């Protein structure tokens, strides 16, 4: 299994970033089940998916 870090953001989104690819992935380029080995909190930053500029004006209340 590939090792991942689970990252929590201020916007409440989660992301999983790879820490190390396993040998199976390196040989086949096919992802296997993730193995979360660490949790990181980035509560002072948004994930980058949501921005206020991408919301319609009526949702910026």
N, C-alpha and C positions, 0 to 999 in steps of 0.2 A: 504494500500500500504506500501511496505517496503521502508525505508529511505536509500538513497545512497549518497555517495560523488563521484563527477565526478573528476577524477585526470588526469591532463595534464602533459605529459612527454617531455623531451628534444627531443626525437626521433619523436615527433608529434603524438604518439599513445595516445589513451584515455583508461582509465579503470574506471570501476564503482565498488567501494567498498561499501559493506553494512555497514550502521551505526547502524541500528536496524531492526530486523525482526518483521513483523507485526504478530498479533495473528493468522490470517488465515494461514500464512506460518508455524508458530509453530505447528498448529494443523494438517495441510495436507502435509507439506514438499514440496508443489508446489509453485513455484515462481509466484508472481503477477506482475503487472505493477510497474516499479521502480518509485520512487518519489525522484528526485534529490533535496537535501536540502542544499548542499554545493558544492563549486568548490575549488579544491586545485591545485596549480601549483608546480610541481617538475621539474623545468626547468634545474636543475643542474644534473639530473640523467635520464638514459634511463629506459624504462619500464621492461626490462629483456627479452623481446621476441626477440629483434634484438641485435646481437652482431657481432663484426667484425670477430670473429673466425668462425662464421657459414656461412659467405659469401664466395663464390668461389673467388680464387685469382684474376681473371680478373675483379671482381666487386669492388676490394679494391683500386680504383683509387682516 
